[in-house]
């Protein structure tokens, strides 16, 4: 079965410093991986996705993630945090068992950005 | 992408009652799903809403508690039946848009349910 583990429940950074949100996955085949963001009282927004093309994936708002098969990781990064990045971030893997694509969500990482 | 709306956006209900949540999409979609997000938790898939047939439920969720309808390609409802305080959650629908990857899901804004 597919699964994802987000290694940090909370991350706190200062505005203008780099962001690193860590995610490890478990999959019996080449996975599709996603990062979603959820701002307070707002819906989920797709940040980026990896589907076996380039291992470095660029998303919206300056975020990117690198797929590392040897480390089974898909960490999310951003060079310089902005106050508006404060939100909950979910690492997600797609499970293709049963003939449809079921999304398996990680527990989430809450990102706080301080002035 | 797709524009997804949910009604109601929030509600406060008494235990023992039922609430029906609507999900409307502005374009035809191939698949629709319903998720639950309990307070402070991640998202859990409740079921896949199948057009014209019974929904496919995930382990731990049953039709009697969460009946789902999907009468056409752009609309679905989820009912939370005989509610208890443990049902207090955000309920979200998601869709896979025709022509896009089967992996890529777009989410509605959610319905915040509080059961007293």
Boltz contact constraints between the chains, C-beta under 6 A:
constraints:
  - contact:
      token1: [A, 32]
      token2: [B, 103]
      max_distance: 6.0
  - contact:
      token1: [A, 43]
      token2: [B, 107]
      max_distance: 6.0
  - contact:
      token1: [A, 43]
      token2: [B, 109]
      max_distance: 6.0
  - contact:
      token1: [A, 43]
      token2: [B, 110]
      max_distance: 6.0
  - contact:
      token1: [A, 44]
      token2: [B, 107]
      max_distance: 6.0
  - contact:
      token1: [A, 94]
      token2: [B, 103]
      max_distance: 6.0
  - contact:
      token1: [A, 101]
      token2: [B, 102]
      max_distance: 6.0
  - contact:
      token1: [A, 101]
      token2: [B, 103]
      max_distance: 6.0
  - contact:
      token1: [A, 102]
      token2: [B, 45]
      max_distance: 6.0
  - contact:
      token1: [A, 105]
      token2: [B, 42]
      max_distance: 6.0
  - contact:
      token1: [A, 105]
      token2: [B, 43]
      max_distance: 6.0
  - contact:
      token1: [A, 107]
      token2: [B, 42]
      max_distance: 6.0
  - contact:
      token1: [A, 108]
      token2: [B, 42]
      max_distance: 6.0
